[in-house]
Amino acid sequence: MSVILSSTSKNAPLLIYNGLSYTVDRRSDKKILWKCEHARKFKCRARLHTDLNNIFIQTVGDHENHTGDPRSGPIRQYYDRLRRESQQNQTILHNILTQTNIGVQDEVRVQLTSNHHLKRNIRRWRQETNAAPTPFNINFPVVPDNYHQTTRDTIFLRKDTGPASDRILIFFTDEQRNIMENATTHGFKQNYETDIIFADNIHKILALAFLEPNQVISGFESLCSNLGDEYQSILDYMEDNYIGRLRGRSRRAATFPIIFWNMAARVKNNMHRTNNNIEAWHRKLNCAFQCTHPTLWTFINKLIKEENNIHSDFVQRHMTGNSEEENKSETSNQRTVLLDIPPRLQWEKRSRLLW
């Protein structure tokens, strides 16, 4: 039977073997000697030896004055997990207990104290670790240090203007800043700011939002016919996400349907609406929170975790060269079309995709 590592109420190392608990007695250059946790109370002389990596070697002596409890290991692990959750997550106590109770055996549950006392333990552990209380207004002193960095120990909190009615917290990483600077340098921003004709044509594309919904597609097709090749990537992006690609005599559903982003009716009725170009990311982030009104610390903690997901996606796409996964039906349609195109035109089509 393998040993179980845990800790005492004072955070001292604790080892559990065969339902019996041991604390460190002394160390040598080659192994660690553990004594029974009841060595003083029951004068127990049982000992256990492990190597420096806590691998079991042997036991010495017997536990003559008391017996072991096979539930002691899982109970210790439960409290360790509860303490870890309470220190890492600044959510409400009920949610911490709910998360920790998942997978706990009934034989262990009956040995636990009541939820009222468990919540009291959580509050005490948070006070011991100087966990900042959840702020109820914008005038809290500072953001705790554990929310200043990402999961990779890189700087995340860049600016905190301090307690005031117009307080601003700014979060970003060097990687995200480099992506933004690269997009500004190599994207269409420079052309938009320096080329009047280019900027005017971009305004025409944006003006599609103010056409009547039944006129948007014809307006888009007119732009596709009149604008040059330098606008093709922009038009492709619009068609994929806001118009819908042609499929035979109809168009497939766009990621964001016309009725979702069209502003014609709202302008006529003098109704306000934000025009958010990262709506999909907002939806994803909203699903990650799984609550409507998170606390500030929960919100920042979720941002840190979501930043790690974004970093993972970026690394994967950078290493593989794939921008995003293709839809299976769309890939099948492309293959079907290629079968009907002469070989020379197929080569030209693929060349344009590559270059």
C-alpha positions, 0 to 999 in steps of 0.5 A, a space after each residue: 500500500 502506498 503512503 499518502 502525504 498530507 499536512 497537520 493543522 499547523 501545516 507540518 508534513 503528515 504521512 498516512 500508511 495503512 490508516 495510521 498517521 505519522 509525523 517527521 521525527 528526524 532526517 538523515 542523508 538517505 531517509 526520513 524517519 517518521 513517528 506515530 502521531 500518538 507518540 506522545 499521547 499514547 506513548 506509541 513507539 511505532 516508526 516508519 522509514 521512507 527515502 527522501 522522496 517519501 517512498 516507503 521503506 519499512 515500518 519499525 515497531 507496532 501500534 500497541 495502544 491504538 488502532 488505525 482508521 482506513 478513513 483517516 487518509 481520505 478525511 485528511 485529503 478532504 480537508 487539504 482539498 477544502 483548504 486549497 480551494 478556499 485559498 485559491 478561489 474567492 467565490 462564496 463558501 457554498 460553492 467551495 463546499 459544493 466543489 469539494 464534496 464532489 466524489 467524496 465517499 459516504 463513509 467519509 462524509 459521515 465523519 465530517 463535521 457540519 457545513 456550518 463548521 466547515 464554512 467557519 474553517 474556510 473563513 479562518 483559513 482565509 484570514 490566516 492567508 490574509 485573503 482580501 475580502 470581497 469588495 462591495 464598492 469601487 473604493 477598495 484599497 488595492 488588488 491582491 498580489 495573487 491577481 497581478 500575474 498570469 498562471 505563467 507568472 507573467 505580469 497581467 495587471 498593468 494599471 490601477 488608477 486607485 480608489 475613485 469614482 472613475 477607477 480603471 483596471 488595465 490587464 494585458 500581457 506582453 504577448 497580447 501587446 505584441 499582437 496588437 502592435 503587429 496588427 496595427 503595423 501590418 494590418 489595414 490600420 495604416 492604409 485606413 489612416 493615410 489613404 482617403 479612398 481606402 478609408 471611404 470604401 471601408 466606410 461603405 462596407 460598414 454602412 451595410 449595417 444601416 441598410 434595410 435587412 432585405 437590402 444588405 445582401 444586394 448591397 454587399 454583392 454590389 461592393 464585391 463587384 466594384 471594389 478591387 482585389 486589395 479589399 478581398 480579404 475584408 470582404 471574405 471576412 464579412 461574408 463568412 461572419 456577417 453575410 453567409 457564404 454562397 451555397 448553390 442558390 442560397 447562402 449558409 447561415 452566417 456566424 452573426 445573422 444580419 438581423 443580429 447586427 443590422 441597425 436600420 430599425 434601431 436608427 429609425 426608432 432612436 434606439 441605442 445599441 453597442 456594436 461589439 466586434 468581439 461578440 463571440 469572445 464575449 459569449 465564450 467568456 460569459 459561459 466560462 463564468 457560469 454566473 450572472 453577477 461574479 465578485 470582482 476577485 472571481 471576475 479577475 480570476 476568470 480573466 487570468 484563466 481565460 488568458 491562459 486558454 488564449 495563450 494555449 490557442 495562440 501557441 498551438 496555432 503558431 506551432 501548427 500554422 493552422 489559423 482555426 479548425 475548418 468546418 467539415 461540411 465546408 471542407 467537403 464542399 471545397 473538395 467537391 468544387 475542386 473535382 469540377 475544376 480543370 487541373 490548371 485552374 485548381 493550381 491557380 486557385 491553390 496558389 492564390 490561397 497560399 499567397 
